[in-house]
Amino acid sequence: MDNFIGIGFSRLYCEEDNVMYDKIDITIKSDEEFFKVVDEFVNEGKYFFIKFFGISEEIERRLNYIITKIFSKYNREDLADIIYTCVKELVLNASKANIKRVVFEENDIDLDDEKSFIEGMLKFKEELSEAKLPKYIKELNKRGLYISVAFYHSPDGVRIEVVNNVSMTKFEDKRIREKLKKAMQYDDISQFYLEQGDELEGAGLGIALIVMLLKGVGVDPALFRISGPGKDYVMARIEVPLTDKYVSVRESNRVLA
């Protein structure tokens, strides 16, 4: 079974739809065909998303191509590698979350019980390996678990949203909020690891890395957001202003309110 599912046109998410970045408009097999479609979409200023089951070399290659193409369009090639690294980290986290859900269901782990959750995490760490992704693609497909990465871009800024359609428990949300808060206080990833390392879920290094990389290129880390509690999906968003005219999602929502 193929890991890559397809490309869709980005639509505004409506709560009543109960679906986010789900409907695929184009199915693609080869990189050559994929790159051609991406070139067309970016050149025409279209918003779009790609959908797949989990991280792989193919997905990394395609994400890197999209991000490089978008930032090159606006003459900000200097940001491409940094933003790609951030997005790759978010996709890796989303892949882990979906596979974790499969492992938890197979082992009857209670997500709302902290002791059971920790036992499940230890089991999950035994299973965690990119080499094992092909083993899980069939299970992820059977359970309808996927990842979508959406791209919004204009001369004023770029917004990238990584979504995986599993719910986040209050316990998981608390851990993420704590990692984000602590990461904001550091500029050195090694210092963060030494002082805030968390053996249960990869030391929280992914979130800290993103915060520090964004700081390093002058992007306010407050433009990196993760949402999920009370919803049937988790969304991580990175916004990269390119001009002073850029309006963030949070500012836009505040104006509408």
ABEGO torsion letter per residue (X at the ends): XBABAEBBBBBBBBAAAGBBGABBABBBABAAAAAAAAAAAAAAGBBBBBBBABBBAAAAAAAAAAAAAAAAAAGAAAAAAAAAAAAAAAAAAAAAAAAAAAAAAAAGBBAABAAAAAAAAAAAAAABBAAAAAAAAAAAAAAGBBBBBBBBBBAAEBBBBBBBBBBBBAAAAAAAAAAAAAAAABABAAAAAAAABBAABGGGAAAAAAAAAAAAAGBBAAABBBBGBGBABBBBBBBBBABAABBBAAAAAAAAX
